[in-house]
């Protein structure tokens, strides 16, 4: 296995927003192949209760995108949002304005994406125990990430979004998704402009690693 290629894929699969090419169609066969690869991901108990809702109909894309835009306005106007990203010296706080600008662009333009893909899983989590909730999400999130990797390796981009879940029932009604299905993430899918992506700036790894006891840095 070529570790340089694998590491490059893992460190440069970004949430793509402003570089999505809305003018270029995306072939159905490409989306299908990426989902086929995603379904090789692990799933709890090998239940394989996943589904990928692919939305290409223009009116339905517009309706789902409108829900996302409404949710983004609520999220971005939260007066306590910035406090969650630390003080001005924190790398995450320094990046926030750029991220919000990119997300704002996506909220205005998501409907232009050739396809929207919603990763879904059988079951509901509202009344489940932490163990049950972990099992439900743990059975779809690995596949959703594999879907992003498969897109990236084929010159397509997307952004992992969840804000539309504020209006999950409305989205389900638009798309005919049963009440027993949980929507886990929404991906606008398009080819991207430019040649490549760079690894993101992240906080130091040692800040997030604990050895044997919480807070122990080894």
Backbone torsions as a table, in degrees:
resi	resn	phi	psi	omega
1	UNK	NA	130.8	-179.5
2	UNK	-79.4	99.5	-175.4
3	UNK	-65.0	-32.8	178.4
4	UNK	-61.3	-42.8	178.8
5	UNK	-67.1	-45.0	-179.7
6	UNK	-62.9	-46.6	-179.6
7	UNK	-63.1	-37.2	178.5
8	UNK	-64.6	-42.6	178.3
9	UNK	-61.4	-44.9	-176.4
10	UNK	-69.4	-32.3	-175.7
11	UNK	-94.1	-5.1	-179.0
12	UNK	-124.8	12.7	172.7
13	UNK	-84.2	99.2	-172.3
14	UNK	-100.6	165.0	164.2
15	UNK	-79.2	107.5	-173.8
16	UNK	-96.2	128.0	179.8
17	UNK	-128.5	-67.7	-175.2
18	UNK	-70.9	-17.2	-178.9
19	UNK	-100.8	11.5	173.8
20	UNK	-73.0	132.0	-179.1
21	UNK	-93.0	97.1	-176.7
22	UNK	-76.0	-10.9	-176.6
23	UNK	-87.3	-12.7	-174.3
24	UNK	-104.2	123.8	178.4
25	UNK	-63.6	153.4	175.3
26	UNK	-112.7	124.9	-177.1
27	UNK	-67.8	138.1	178.1
28	UNK	-58.5	-36.6	-178.0
29	UNK	-63.8	-32.4	179.1
30	UNK	-69.3	-45.2	178.4
31	UNK	-62.1	-43.1	179.8
32	UNK	-61.3	-43.3	179.7
33	UNK	-64.5	-40.9	179.2
34	UNK	-64.0	-37.9	176.0
35	UNK	-68.2	-39.4	177.7
36	UNK	-58.7	-41.7	176.9
37	UNK	-68.2	-39.4	-179.8
38	UNK	-61.1	-32.0	-177.3
39	UNK	-76.0	1.7	170.7
40	UNK	-84.7	-4.8	180.0
41	UNK	-68.5	157.7	177.4
42	UNK	-68.7	152.4	178.7
43	UNK	-143.7	141.4	-174.6
44	UNK	-56.4	124.5	178.2
45	UNK	63.4	15.8	-175.1
46	UNK	53.5	32.9	-176.8
47	UNK	-69.6	-30.8	178.6
48	UNK	53.0	47.5	-178.5
49	UNK	-90.0	19.2	-175.9
50	UNK	-82.3	158.5	171.0
51	UNK	-148.1	149.0	173.6
52	UNK	-120.1	113.2	-179.9
53	UNK	-87.4	110.3	-179.0
54	UNK	-99.1	122.8	-175.7
55	UNK	-114.7	110.6	177.2
56	UNK	-115.3	-18.1	178.5
57	UNK	-60.4	128.8	-173.3
58	UNK	-60.1	-44.6	-178.0
59	UNK	-66.3	-39.8	-179.7
60	UNK	-71.8	-36.9	174.7
61	UNK	-60.5	-41.6	179.6
62	UNK	-65.0	-39.9	-178.2
63	UNK	-68.0	-44.2	178.6
64	UNK	-66.5	-40.5	179.0
65	UNK	-64.1	-34.3	177.4
66	UNK	-65.0	-37.9	176.2
67	UNK	-64.1	-42.7	178.4
68	UNK	-62.1	-44.1	-178.4
69	UNK	-63.2	-41.1	178.6
70	UNK	-63.1	-41.2	179.4
71	UNK	-68.1	-38.9	180.0
72	UNK	-63.9	-38.0	178.5
73	UNK	-61.5	-40.2	177.4
74	UNK	-66.0	-44.9	-178.4
75	UNK	-62.7	-48.7	-174.0
76	UNK	-73.5	-18.4	179.6
77	UNK	-93.3	1.1	179.5
78	UNK	-66.0	117.6	-177.3
79	UNK	-65.9	-17.9	-179.1
80	UNK	-94.9	0.3	-173.9
81	UNK	-63.1	-46.3	-176.4
82	UNK	-62.4	-32.9	-178.9
83	UNK	-62.4	-26.0	-179.0
84	UNK	-73.6	-11.9	-177.2
85	UNK	-103.8	11.9	175.7
86	UNK	84.0	-173.1	-177.9
87	UNK	-83.2	179.8	-174.6
88	UNK	-64.0	-19.4	178.8
89	UNK	-82.5	-9.1	-178.7
90	UNK	-80.0	134.2	-179.9
91	UNK	-55.6	-39.4	-178.4
92	UNK	-65.0	-38.1	177.7
93	UNK	-67.5	-37.5	179.6
94	UNK	-65.8	-29.9	-178.6
95	UNK	-87.9	-9.8	-169.0
96	UNK	-62.4	-44.5	-177.5
97	UNK	-61.8	-39.8	178.8
98	UNK	-65.4	-41.9	179.9
99	UNK	-65.5	-42.9	179.9
100	UNK	-65.1	-38.5	177.4
101	UNK	-62.2	-43.0	178.9
102	UNK	-65.2	-43.1	-179.6
103	UNK	-67.3	-36.6	177.5
104	UNK	-63.0	-41.3	177.0
105	UNK	-60.2	-44.2	-179.9
106	UNK	-63.9	-39.7	-178.9
107	UNK	-63.5	-30.0	178.5
108	UNK	-82.0	-20.4	-170.3
109	UNK	-125.1	2.0	-175.6
110	UNK	-55.5	-35.8	-177.3
111	UNK	-63.0	-17.5	-179.5
112	UNK	-81.2	-15.0	179.9
113	UNK	-60.9	137.1	-179.2
114	UNK	-59.3	-28.7	179.2
115	UNK	-147.6	144.5	168.8
116	UNK	-114.1	134.7	-178.7
117	UNK	-124.2	125.0	178.7
118	UNK	-109.1	119.7	176.5
119	UNK	-82.0	126.3	-174.7
120	UNK	-127.5	160.7	179.2
121	UNK	-144.8	142.8	177.1
122	UNK	-64.9	139.0	177.4
123	UNK	107.5	162.6	177.6
124	UNK	-123.0	153.0	-173.7
125	UNK	-115.5	-4.6	-171.4
126	UNK	-57.2	-40.6	-175.8
127	UNK	-108.8	8.8	-177.2
128	UNK	-80.3	157.6	174.4
129	UNK	-71.4	164.7	174.7
130	UNK	-52.6	-37.6	178.5
131	UNK	-64.4	-45.3	-179.2
132	UNK	-66.0	-40.3	178.6
133	UNK	-63.8	-42.8	178.9
134	UNK	-62.1	-38.3	179.6
135	UNK	-66.0	-39.7	179.7
136	UNK	-66.8	-54.2	-177.9
137	UNK	-68.9	-32.5	178.2
138	UNK	-68.1	-11.7	179.1
139	UNK	-95.1	-6.0	178.9
140	UNK	-124.4	-32.4	-174.9
141	UNK	-64.7	-38.7	175.6
142	UNK	-59.8	-40.2	178.8
143	UNK	-66.9	-37.1	179.1
144	UNK	-64.6	-41.0	177.8
145	UNK	-67.6	-40.1	176.4
146	UNK	-61.5	-35.2	176.4
147	UNK	-61.1	-43.3	177.4
148	UNK	-62.6	-42.4	179.9
149	UNK	-64.5	-41.3	-180.0
150	UNK	-64.7	-40.1	176.2
151	UNK	-61.9	-48.5	-177.3
152	UNK	-57.9	-42.1	-176.9
153	UNK	-68.8	-13.9	179.6
154	UNK	-109.1	13.4	176.8
155	UNK	83.2	15.4	176.4
156	UNK	-108.5	156.3	178.6
157	UNK	-127.0	165.8	175.7
158	UNK	-162.3	174.7	175.0
159	UNK	-132.0	132.5	177.0
160	UNK	-75.0	113.7	179.9
161	UNK	-126.2	150.4	178.8
162	UNK	-135.2	-4.0	-172.6
163	UNK	-61.3	-30.2	-178.5
164	UNK	-62.6	-16.8	-179.0
165	UNK	-66.5	-16.5	169.7
166	UNK	-55.0	-29.2	-178.8
167	UNK	-121.6	43.8	-175.2
168	UNK	-59.6	-41.5	-178.3
169	UNK	-64.8	-38.2	177.9
170	UNK	-65.0	-41.4	177.8
171	UNK	-63.9	-41.5	179.6
172	UNK	-61.3	-38.9	180.0
173	UNK	-66.1	-41.0	179.9
174	UNK	-61.6	-38.7	-171.8
175	UNK	-103.9	-2.7	179.7
176	UNK	72.6	26.6	179.6
177	UNK	-77.4	130.3	-178.0
178	UNK	-63.9	156.7	-179.9
179	UNK	-65.3	-20.3	-177.5
180	UNK	-83.8	0.7	-176.3
181	UNK	-106.4	134.0	176.2
182	UNK	-97.6	129.0	174.1
183	UNK	-87.9	125.6	-173.1
184	UNK	-104.1	-30.8	-177.2
185	UNK	-164.7	153.1	178.4
186	UNK	-121.6	128.0	-177.4
187	UNK	-120.4	115.9	167.7
188	UNK	-78.0	127.1	-172.4
189	UNK	-114.3	128.8	177.4
190	UNK	-160.8	159.4	168.0
191	UNK	-65.3	156.9	179.3
192	UNK	-112.1	156.0	177.6
193	UNK	-88.8	158.0	-177.8
194	UNK	84.8	177.3	-172.4
195	UNK	-97.3	-36.3	-170.3
196	UNK	-158.0	177.5	175.2
197	UNK	-127.7	157.3	177.8
198	UNK	-102.7	155.6	171.9
199	UNK	-58.4	145.8	-179.6
200	UNK	-77.3	154.9	171.9
201	UNK	-76.6	124.5	-178.7
202	UNK	-126.3	157.4	173.6
203	UNK	-66.3	158.5	-176.0
204	UNK	-57.5	138.5	-178.1
205	UNK	-56.1	-41.3	-175.7
206	UNK	-62.6	-19.5	178.4
207	UNK	-67.6	-21.7	-173.5
208	UNK	-112.9	3.3	-177.4
209	UNK	-109.1	129.9	179.0
210	UNK	-122.5	130.2	-177.6
211	UNK	-104.9	108.4	173.8
212	UNK	72.5	-34.2	176.1
213	UNK	-138.0	144.1	-179.5
214	UNK	-59.7	128.4	-179.8
215	UNK	93.5	-12.9	179.6
216	UNK	-82.6	125.0	-178.2
217	UNK	-98.9	10.1	173.2
218	UNK	89.5	NA	NA
